[in-house]
Amino acid sequence: MTGLMILKQAYSLLGAADKAAKASGDEEGLLALNQIYGEMWHREHMVPFAPLENIRETIALPCRFMPALAYGTAMLL
């Protein structure tokens, strides 16, 4: 799953369909996603966290983390 997919889910949870449509260039959304992604990273990996540089990058976490990423990102937005 990519960062863009998570960000669109987060905006959908917020009822912001207009922002979901424009999510591919959303720097604020990328920052919020990276904050939550970084928090969850160390539950699965022992290597240092490297934030997403591009919203279209694949998230390197198992599928069970995806709902929490979407809800956490929505919370920060």
Buried (B, 14 or more C-beta within 10 A) or exposed (E): BBBBBBBBBBBBBBEBEEBBEEBBEBEEBBBBBBEBBEEBBEEEEEEEEEBBEEBEBEBBBEEEBBEBBBBBBBEEB
